[in-house]
Amino acid sequence: MRWRSAIDRAITPLGLTHAQYAVVVPLLSMERAGRRPSQRQLANFTGLEPLYVSKLARALERAGLVERTSDPDDIRAVQLGLTDRGREVATRAVERVHGLQDELTAPLGGLSSPQTRALIESLQILLDASQNTRAPDSPPSHTRKVQRIPGTRG
């Protein structure tokens, strides 16, 4: 929670919430790869629920960071793209978060240190294992999605 709070403090001056960051950064990555994803494709990529991505995309559109257009191949789908301002904000957000990650992992030797890599691998194992366990009232693990923080390393 402290790590997430630190990220929030780093990106709030850019006008982003953590949830919006989780949309614009993967969208930036997908655009750089030549893809213009639908809301559903972005939801699948991020692990967020499609309805939540739709809500976030509308808010980002109102903020002038994202444009939503009809998909020429599927009239029911909406494609997402960053505006020029959205690209600038997403790029700055990634830079801030990467700098913060460097700072927060410095006691372990930085992001590329063997200790940090081992920590990341251990956390990934725990995330993967958590998908296989569930509370009695929760859906089966194959229907739950784990949200990774896009734009982070590791």
Secondary structure, DSSP 4 states (H G I P E B T S, - for coil): -HHHHHHHHHHGGGT--HHHHHHHHHHHHHHHTT---BHHHHHHHHT--HHHHHHHHHHHHHTTSEEEEEETTEEEEEEEEE-HHHHHHHHHHHHHHHHHHHHHHGGGT-TTSHHHHHHHHHHHHHHHHHTT---TTSPPGGG--PPP-TT---
